[in-house]
Amino acid sequence: MTTRNPSFVLRALSLAVATFALGGCMAVPDFHRPAPPHADRYTAQSLPAELGHGGDAQRLVTGTDVPAEWWTLFHSQPLDALVRQALAANPNMAAAQAALREARENLAAGKGALYPNATADYNVSRQRTAATLASPLASNVDYYTLHTAQVDVSWAPDLFGGTRRQLEALRAQVDVQRFQLAAARLSLSANVVVAAINQAGLRAQIEATRQIIAGQRATLVSLQRQLALGAVPEAAVAAQQAALAQTEAALPPLQKQLEQQGDALAALLGEAPSDAPATRFELADLRLPRELPLTMPAQLVERRPDVRAAEAELHAASAEVGVAIANRLPKFTLSADAGSAPTDIAKLFAHGTLFWSLAADIAEPVFDAGSLKHQQRAAEAAFAAAKAQYRASVIAALQNVADTLYALKSDADALAAAETAARATAHSLDIARRQFALGDIDHLAVLQAEQADQQARIALVQARVNRYGDTAALFQALGGGWWHADHAASTTAGAQ
């Protein structure tokens, strides 16, 4: 094929070279990550380095990293197995993983806009030219079949960075989905741990209530014997029966909560309630972590997946501003077309049937009734909203950690007080029952001692549950160590 207008080709190539030279221009400055908070602690008042006393003391270790499988610090193999099962089978995890794959595929698809687009086409048509018109063929025949095979190549160079900003937004959306997957993993593991703790706490409350019921029944039998002998009035027996009935009435709600907790745990594992796990958790089977990690606020914003997701949303909004600005600037398009159009398919690409064309186009918006300008302003408003949302996420994360630290301190104090109260009320009840058997006190003193002992036992169980639950909440508030698992997964994928 012979080029009849080389000067046009040279001009088109010169335009392409100039476009490449200007390809580094970007419509807006690059995105810069927000500065981390400068605070050196979470709470307004300094907290002691050790929470609690004696064997149940927990020590806050500043600068210690959170392990990826933080739940193993409770030293319960059944709990470890349930968390692993939930991470593997929970449908929300599967949905988050699919969303991440979708974002990655969208990014891969978007990269094609940086390169030329080539299309191969073949067309065959049967035509008749009206006798009043000249035939377009050199043979001047009116009836003919035309075979057209051609390749079209077009390229819109990213002169002002609009396409690159769009890819930047897609990359940020990949980060959003990656951090949301980490947040789903963290939330799921924490929910399983808390569900197991609550289940163990409910069993402990049920057992304590049953023991209280047994003691009250024994007292009732003693009162009934004394009533038969005329040693106590009938009102004493009636009062004890009322106290026993009140305690027995507290048992069904606890059993209902235990069953519902089992259903909730089954849902976390991706199972139907009928397939609830048979694992029985007891508070005695869990160990309270003795050392609690405490990262600095600046590290927290690096490790909280919800904060990192908000930062990625901010990054995407910044890139969309660049896209909106680039849409208001000129657009360049280079295109080429070459092919063959014979009337006989056997002569396809034969001499005389070839054609080609080169074209360069530049388009500049002249009038759009302000649509592009307002689209840019909308993108800038979305960026401002994302910036405010990011700041709100940081503040919420700092508050979350501070609240959890205060809760742990309160839990340690409450547990110590509950243990003291439980020992005191148990001793008081024992004394009251012995004195009542000797006739030194009346039945009302025994009844009051039983009620105090009941409240102290339940309060002790709840204090232990709160401390275990808030310990898990601290690991969740600090980010849960997802970055270790994410790094391991990235390393494995790279090796593969």
Number of C-alpha atoms within 10 A of each C-alpha: 8 6 9 8 8 10 10 13 15 11 12 17 14 12 15 18 12 12 17 13 11 15 14 13 12 20 21 18 9 13 13 8 10 11 8 13 15 9 11 10 16 20 15 7 8 8 14 10 12 16 21 20 11 8 8 15 14 21 17 18 14 12 11 13 16 21 18 16 17 18 21 16 17 19 14 14 13 13 22 19 11 21 24 14 15 24 21 13 16 18 16 17 21 15 13 20 17 14 18 21 15 14 20 19 13 16 20 13 12 17 14 12 16 14 12 13 13 14 10 12 11 12 10 14 10 10 11 11 15 10 9 6 8 11 16 10 14 6 8 11 13 15 13 17 14 17 20 20 19 19 15 16 16 18 18 20 22 24 23 24 22 27 23 21 25 22 25 24 25 25 21 24 23 25 23 26 23 24 27 23 26 26 24 21 22 23 17 20 26 23 21 25 23 21 19 25 24 24 24 22 24 26 21 22 21 20 14 16 21 15 13 20 21 13 13 22 17 12 23 20 14 14 24 20 14 17 16 11 9 10 12 16 14 14 11 19 21 14 15 23 18 12 20 20 14 12 17 14 11 12 16 11 11 16 15 12 15 19 16 14 18 24 19 19 25 22 19 25 24 20 18 13 15 9 13 19 14 8 11 13 21 16 20 8 14 18 14 18 19 15 14 21 16 23 22 18 21 17 15 22 23 14 21 25 27 23 26 23 25 24 27 25 24 27 26 27 26 27 28 25 26 27 27 24 21 23 21 18 15 13 18 18 15 19 18 15 17 15 19 21 22 21 17 11 16 9 14 18 17 12 10 12 15 18 13 14 11 14 13 17 10 10 10 11 11 8 8 8 8 8 11 17 15 12 17 20 15 15 21 18 14 18 21 15 14 21 20 14 17 22 16 14 20 24 14 14 22 23 15 17 23 18 17 20 23 14 19 23 18 17 24 22 15 21 22 19 15 22 18 13 19 21 13 15 21 18 13 17 20 16 14 23 21 13 15 19 16 9 11 10 14 15 22 14 14 23 21 15 20 26 16 18 23 20 15 22 23 20 20 22 21 21 23 21 23 23 21 24 21 21 23 25 25 23 22 24 25 26 27 29 21 24 19 15 14 16 11 12 12 12 11 10 9 8 7 6
